[in-house]
Amino acid sequence: MAFIIGLLVGRQTAPAPAAAPAPETTATAPAPAEPDRAELARQAAEVTPGTRDEGPEAGADGRFDATIHGPGEEITSADDVLKVHRRDADDPFAVGALDAPVVISEFSDFECPFCSRFANTTEQLILDEYVATGLVRLEWNDLPVNGPMAEDAAKAGRAAAAQGKFREYKHALYSATKDVQGHPNHTIEDFVRYAEEAGVPDLERFRADATDDTFDEAVSAAKTYGASIGVNGTPSFFIGESYISGAQPSEVFEQVITEELAKVARGDVEVPTIS
C-alpha cells in the first residue's frame, strides 16, 4: 500500500518531466490550456453544501473516542484516495459537516513549526470560508515525526479530545507557538496549560491520560498509517482527491479546494451517503 499511495503522492507533488526538444522541422505542439479559473469558480459555486453538522456524542462515561485513527475504509490502490477521509460521526478530531462536498485530511505534528504556521494562517481562512459554510470538513491525523516529544504531544492532544476539547486545545497550543523558531520542545506542564486555556474540564484526568499508556497504541498506529500511505512529512493534506505537501500559501489551498468543489458540482466525484 505504501508504494501504491506513494505513487499518488509523488505524482501530485513532483514537477512534470521536461519534454524532449522537438526537431526544428516540426511545429511545436500547443501547451496544455490552463484551467479556466473563472469557470471552475462558477462550477464550485453550484455545489450543494453539507448540512450534517452534528458533532460526536460522548459515551456513557462522558468521554469521547480519542483512539480513532486511520482511513474511512480500507485502502488498496491509488484509486482509493477518497477513502483517506473518515467521515466518522464519532470523530472528535474533525470539524465541519459530515456530508460536506470536500474533506481535507490533515497530517500534522504538534512539534512541527510549519504545522504551526498553517494553523495560524491558512487554517482560519478555511474554517471561516469553507467549513462554516458547509463546503469542507477538516479532519486531523497525528503524524508525530519529530521525535519522542512529538509523540508525547500527540498523546496530550488525544487526552484533550477524550474530553471533547481537541479543537480548542489545538488552537491554544499552536497560538502559543506561532512565534517559536524551530521545535517548541513541549513539556507536560505546557500541555496542562494549553488544556486549561482550552477549557478541558478534568485537568487531573487530562494529565494522567497524557502521560500514561492510554493512547500509546493509537498514536503509534496513526503514525504507521501515515507512513503506509506515503506521507512522511508534516504538514501534509489530502484535499478531496488532491494532495498538498507543506504549509503552502493560502491561495494554493483555495485553488485546490475550488477544483475539488467543481469536481463534485460536475458529478465527477460523488459525496458518499452518510447513514
C-alpha positions in Angstrom: 0.0 0.0 0.0 2.8 2.4 0.8 4.2 2.0 -2.8 0.8 2.5 -4.5 -0.3 5.5 -2.5 3.2 6.8 -2.6 2.9 6.9 -6.3 -0.2 9.1 -5.9 1.6 11.5 -3.6 4.6 11.7 -5.9 2.5 12.2 -9.0 0.7 15.2 -7.5 3.7 16.9 -6.0 6.6 16.2 -8.4 7.3 18.7 -11.2 6.4 17.4 -14.7 9.5 16.0 -16.5 11.0 18.2 -19.1 9.9 17.4 -22.7 12.5 16.3 -25.2 13.4 19.1 -27.7 11.3 19.0 -30.8 13.1 18.7 -34.2 13.5 22.1 -35.9 11.4 21.0 -38.8 8.4 20.0 -36.6 5.9 22.5 -35.4 5.8 22.9 -31.6 2.6 21.5 -30.1 0.5 24.0 -28.2 0.9 23.9 -24.4 -2.0 22.4 -22.5 -4.5 25.0 -21.6 -4.5 26.3 -18.1 -7.8 25.5 -16.2 -10.3 28.3 -16.6 -10.3 29.7 -13.0 -13.5 31.7 -13.6 -15.3 28.6 -14.9 -14.1 26.4 -12.0 -15.2 29.1 -9.6 -18.6 29.2 -11.3 -18.9 25.4 -11.1 -17.8 25.3 -7.5 -20.4 27.9 -6.5 -23.1 25.5 -7.7 -22.2 22.7 -5.3 -24.6 21.8 -2.5 -23.2 22.4 0.9 -23.3 19.8 3.6 -25.9 20.0 6.4 -24.9 17.2 8.7 -23.0 19.4 11.2 -23.7 17.5 14.4 -20.7 16.8 16.5 -19.6 13.5 18.1 -21.5 12.3 21.2 -19.8 11.3 24.4 -20.1 7.8 25.7 -21.9 6.7 28.9 -18.8 7.7 30.8 -18.8 11.2 29.4 -15.7 10.6 27.3 -15.2 10.7 23.5 -13.4 8.1 21.4 -10.0 9.6 21.2 -8.4 6.4 19.8 -9.8 7.0 16.3 -7.2 6.9 13.6 -6.7 5.7 10.1 -8.8 5.9 6.9 -12.5 5.7 6.5 -12.3 2.4 4.6 -9.5 0.0 3.6 -7.1 1.5 1.0 -5.8 -0.9 -1.6 -4.9 1.3 -4.5 -4.2 4.8 -5.6 -7.8 5.0 -6.8 -8.9 4.7 -3.2 -7.6 8.2 -2.2 -11.1 9.4 -1.1 -11.1 6.6 1.5 -8.4 8.5 3.4 -11.3 10.7 4.6 -13.0 9.1 7.6 -16.4 11.0 7.6 -17.0 9.4 11.0 -19.8 10.9 13.2 -17.9 9.9 16.3 -14.6 11.6 15.3 -13.5 14.1 18.0 -10.7 15.3 15.7 -12.9 16.6 13.0 -14.9 19.8 12.4 -17.4 20.5 9.7 -20.4 18.8 8.1 -20.2 15.0 7.7 -21.7 15.4 4.2 -19.5 18.3 3.2 -18.7 18.1 -0.6 -14.9 18.1 0.2 -12.9 16.7 3.1 -9.4 17.9 4.0 -7.5 15.2 5.9 -4.5 16.9 7.6 -1.5 15.0 8.8 0.3 17.1 11.4 2.7 17.2 14.3 2.4 19.4 17.4 6.2 19.8 17.4 6.3 21.0 13.7 6.9 24.7 13.1 5.4 24.5 9.7 2.2 22.9 11.1 2.0 25.9 13.5 2.4 28.3 10.5 -0.6 26.6 8.7 -2.7 26.6 11.9 -2.0 30.3 12.5 -2.6 31.5 8.9 -4.4 29.3 6.3 -6.5 27.2 8.6 -8.6 30.0 10.0 -9.4 31.1 6.4 -10.5 27.5 5.6 -12.6 27.4 8.8 -14.3 30.7 8.1 -14.8 30.5 4.3 -15.4 26.8 3.8 -16.1 24.8 7.0 -18.6 27.3 8.4 -20.5 27.3 5.1 -20.8 23.5 4.9 -18.4 23.1 1.9 -15.4 21.5 3.7 -14.9 19.1 6.6 -11.5 19.2 8.2 -10.1 16.0 9.8 -6.9 15.8 11.9 -4.4 12.9 11.7 -1.5 12.5 14.1 1.8 12.2 12.3 4.4 12.7 15.1 7.6 12.5 13.1 9.7 14.9 15.2 10.9 12.5 17.9 9.6 11.4 21.4 8.3 14.9 22.3 6.1 14.9 19.2 4.6 11.6 20.3 4.1 13.0 23.8 2.3 16.0 22.2 0.1 13.7 20.2 -0.9 11.8 23.3 -1.8 15.1 25.0 -3.9 16.1 22.0 -5.8 12.8 22.4 -6.2 13.4 26.1 -8.0 16.7 25.3 -10.1 15.0 22.6 -11.3 12.4 25.1 -12.9 15.3 26.9 -14.3 16.9 23.8 -11.8 19.8 23.6 -9.4 18.8 20.8 -10.0 21.8 18.5 -9.8 24.3 21.4 -6.6 22.6 22.7 -5.1 22.6 19.2 -5.8 26.3 18.9 -4.2 27.1 22.3 -1.1 25.1 21.5 -0.5 26.5 18.1 -1.3 30.0 19.2 1.3 29.7 21.9 4.0 28.5 19.4 3.3 30.8 16.4 6.5 32.9 17.1 8.7 30.0 18.1 11.6 29.3 15.8 12.2 25.5 15.4 10.6 22.9 17.5 8.9 24.1 20.7 10.0 21.1 22.8 6.8 21.0 24.9 6.7 19.6 28.4 3.7 18.1 30.3 3.3 21.5 32.1 2.9 23.2 28.7 0.3 20.6 27.8 -1.6 21.2 31.0 -1.5 24.9 30.5 -2.9 24.6 27.0 -5.6 22.2 28.3 -6.6 24.8 30.9 -6.8 27.5 28.3 -8.9 25.2 26.1 -11.4 24.6 28.9 -10.7 20.9 29.4 -12.9 20.1 32.4 -10.9 17.5 34.3 -7.2 18.6 34.2 -6.2 15.7 36.6 -7.6 13.1 34.2 -6.0 15.0 31.3 -2.6 14.8 32.9 -3.0 11.1 33.6 -4.1 10.4 30.0 -1.3 12.5 28.5 1.4 10.7 30.5 0.3 7.1 30.9 -0.1 4.5 28.1 -3.8 5.2 27.4 -3.1 6.5 23.9 0.3 4.8 23.1 -1.2 2.3 20.7 -3.4 4.9 18.9 -0.6 7.3 18.4 1.7 4.5 17.1 -1.0 3.2 14.8 -1.7 6.7 13.5 2.0 7.2 12.7 2.3 3.9 11.0 -0.9 4.6 8.9 0.5 7.9 7.7 3.8 6.3 6.6 1.9 3.4 4.9 0.1 5.8 2.5 3.3 7.6 1.6 3.1 10.6 3.9 6.5 11.2 5.6 6.5 15.0 6.3 4.3 17.5 8.0 2.0 19.2 7.4 0.5 17.2 4.6 -3.0 17.4 3.2 -5.4 15.2 1.2 -8.0 17.7 -0.2 -10.7 15.6 -1.9 -8.6 13.7 -4.4 -5.7 16.1 -4.4 -2.6 16.3 -2.2 -0.6 19.3 -0.9 2.7 19.0 0.9 3.7 21.7 3.3 2.3 25.0 4.6 1.7 26.4 1.2 0.2 29.9 0.7 -3.5 30.2 1.3 -4.0 30.8 -2.4 -2.8 27.3 -3.2 -5.3 25.8 -0.8 -8.1 27.9 -2.1 -7.3 26.9 -5.7 -7.3 23.2 -4.9 -10.5 23.4 -2.8 -12.2 25.2 -5.7 -11.1 22.5 -8.1 -12.3 19.8 -5.8 -15.7 21.5 -5.3 -16.0 21.9 -9.0 -15.5 18.1 -9.4 -18.4 17.4 -7.1 -20.6 20.0 -8.8 -19.9 18.4 -12.2 -20.6 14.9 -10.8 -17.1 13.7 -11.4 -16.8 12.9 -7.6 -19.8 11.6 -5.6 -20.2 12.6 -2.0 -20.9 9.4 0.0 -24.2 8.9 1.6 -23.8 9.2 5.4 -26.1 6.9 7.4 
